[in-house]
Amino acid sequence: MTYVILGLTASYALVVSLLAYLVLLTNIHLVLKIMATVATVATIPLTFWGVGELRGLPSDGNLPGSFRMLWAQMIEPNALQGEDGHVYLWLQALDSDNFPVGPPRAYQLPYSDDLVTKVNEAMGRIAEGEEMQGTIDANEVLPETTSEALAEEIEAEISETRPGGATTAGERISNFDPSMLTFDTEAAPVTPAKPQ
């Protein structure tokens, strides 16, 4: 993912240089120059969002509210190499009637001991033949912290896990809290009542 983002950055540097040439050194109408500038600036966040949703790459976005867990893999943090740990989940979203929605999707979550415990328990039940349903409790209140305390906490985590505190390009900081996630045996889909 990082190489894709760095490649896109280089591509946009080329586009911006061509835009600078168009705006500064050509004699086209001012309205066209403004439209070209606005279009170029608008494509940057759209492309960044679109790359994260490419098939085959695990999404680091929000998990669906209700899902069937198919499998998981945990990668522990490696302090010697300055690598953060991740938990990869392969999920299929479920609608309000517990029917699958769309194809399965891989998700990437930051490593935490609480999350690993929950996922390992769910994996054990999957290995025993149960179908596991996960739900995210959106009403779970995260602990209140000031922005300064949150910034200090993130800075401390970065400096502990990475030599020199260097950050990795393209990595989102997730506010996922494992206490919001619960696993249980998957409920049967809700089917319409038969006419009598």
C-alpha positions in Angstrom: 0.0 0.0 0.0 2.8 2.4 0.8 4.5 1.9 -2.6 1.1 2.6 -4.3 0.8 5.9 -2.4 4.4 6.9 -3.1 3.8 6.1 -6.8 0.6 8.2 -6.8 2.5 11.0 -5.1 5.1 11.0 -7.9 2.3 10.9 -10.5 0.6 13.9 -8.9 3.9 15.8 -8.8 4.1 15.3 -12.6 0.5 16.4 -13.0 1.0 19.5 -10.8 4.1 20.5 -12.8 2.1 20.2 -16.0 -0.7 22.3 -14.4 1.9 24.9 -13.3 3.1 25.1 -16.9 -0.5 25.4 -18.2 -1.4 28.1 -15.6 1.8 30.2 -15.8 3.1 29.9 -19.3 0.1 29.5 -21.6 -2.3 32.1 -22.9 -5.6 30.3 -22.4 -8.6 31.9 -20.8 -8.5 32.5 -17.0 -11.7 30.4 -16.4 -10.0 27.3 -18.0 -6.9 27.8 -15.8 -9.1 27.9 -12.7 -11.2 24.9 -13.8 -8.0 22.9 -14.5 -6.6 23.8 -11.0 -9.8 22.9 -9.2 -10.1 19.6 -11.1 -6.5 18.6 -10.2 -6.9 19.5 -6.5 -10.2 17.6 -6.3 -8.8 14.4 -7.8 -6.1 14.0 -5.1 -8.4 13.0 -2.1 -10.7 11.1 -4.4 -7.8 9.0 -5.7 -6.4 8.4 -2.2 -9.8 7.2 -1.1 -10.2 5.0 -4.2 -6.8 3.3 -3.8 -7.8 2.2 -0.3 -10.9 0.5 -1.7 -9.0 -1.5 -4.4 -9.8 -5.2 -4.4 -7.1 -7.4 -3.0 -5.8 -4.8 -0.5 -7.1 -5.1 3.1 -9.3 -2.1 4.0 -8.2 0.0 7.0 -11.6 1.6 7.0 -14.5 1.0 9.4 -15.8 -2.6 9.8 -19.4 -3.2 8.8 -21.9 -3.0 11.7 -22.8 -6.7 11.4 -20.7 -9.4 9.6 -19.9 -13.1 9.3 -16.3 -13.7 10.2 -14.8 -16.2 7.8 -11.1 -16.2 9.0 -8.4 -14.1 10.6 -4.7 -13.8 10.8 -2.7 -12.0 13.5 0.7 -10.4 12.9 2.4 -9.5 16.1 4.4 -6.3 16.5 8.1 -6.5 15.8 10.0 -3.9 17.9 13.4 -4.8 16.4 12.3 -4.0 12.9 10.0 -1.2 14.0 6.8 -2.9 12.6 3.4 -2.5 14.1 1.3 -5.5 14.5 -2.0 -6.0 12.6 -5.0 -8.2 12.8 -6.4 -9.2 9.4 -10.0 -10.2 9.3 -11.8 -11.8 6.3 -15.5 -10.8 6.6 -18.7 -10.8 4.8 -21.1 -7.9 5.6 -24.6 -8.9 6.8 -27.8 -6.8 6.3 -30.4 -6.2 9.0 -32.1 -9.5 8.2 -28.7 -11.4 8.5 -28.4 -12.0 4.7 -24.9 -11.6 3.2 -24.3 -8.4 1.3 -21.6 -8.4 -1.4 -18.5 -10.5 -1.6 -16.2 -11.2 1.4 -13.6 -8.4 2.1 -10.3 -8.3 4.0 -10.0 -5.7 6.8 -6.9 -4.6 8.7 -7.0 -3.5 12.3 -4.3 -2.3 14.6 -2.9 -5.1 16.9 -4.1 -5.2 20.5 -4.2 -7.9 23.1 -7.9 -7.6 23.7 -8.7 -7.9 20.0 -6.4 -10.9 19.6 -8.1 -12.6 22.5 -11.6 -12.1 21.0 -10.5 -13.1 17.5 -8.8 -16.3 18.8 -11.9 -17.3 20.6 -14.0 -16.8 17.5 -11.5 -18.7 15.4 -11.7 -21.6 17.8 -15.4 -21.7 17.4 -15.2 -21.5 13.6 -12.8 -24.4 13.7 -15.4 -26.4 15.6 -17.9 -25.7 12.8 -19.9 -22.8 14.1 -20.6 -19.7 12.0 -19.6 -16.6 13.8 -21.3 -13.3 13.6 -19.5 -10.1 14.7 -21.2 -6.9 15.6 -19.9 -3.4 16.2 -21.6 -1.5 19.0 -21.6 2.0 17.6 -23.2 3.2 20.9 -20.1 2.1 22.9 -18.7 5.3 24.3 -15.0 5.7 23.9 -13.2 7.2 26.9 -13.1 10.9 26.8 -9.6 12.3 26.3 -8.4 15.8 25.4 -6.8 16.3 22.0 -3.5 17.0 23.7 -3.6 13.7 25.6 -4.5 11.8 22.5 -1.7 13.4 20.6 0.8 12.5 23.3 -0.5 8.9 23.4 -0.1 8.5 19.6 3.4 10.1 19.8 4.4 7.7 22.6 3.2 4.6 20.6 5.0 5.8 17.5 8.3 6.4 19.3 8.0 3.0 21.2 7.5 0.9 18.1 9.6 2.7 15.5 13.2 3.7 15.8 13.5 7.5 15.5 9.7 7.8 15.5 9.4 7.7 11.7 5.9 7.2 10.4 4.9 5.1 7.5 3.3 6.9 4.5 -0.3 6.0 3.8 -1.1 4.4 7.2 -4.3 5.7 8.8 -4.5 6.0 12.5 -7.6 4.0 13.5 -9.7 4.8 16.5 -11.1 1.2 16.6 -11.6 0.1 20.2 -11.9 -3.8 20.7 -14.5 -3.3 23.3 -16.9 -2.3 20.5 -16.6 -5.7 18.9 -18.5 -8.8 20.0 -18.7 -12.3 18.5 -21.6 -14.7 18.8 -23.1 -17.6 16.9 -24.5 -16.3 13.7 -28.3 -15.8 13.8 -30.5 -17.4 11.1 -31.6 -15.0 8.3 -35.0 -13.5 8.8 -37.3 -14.9 6.1 -40.8 -13.6 5.3 -43.8 -15.3 6.8 -45.5 -17.9 4.6 -49.0 -16.9 3.5 -51.8 -19.0 5.0 
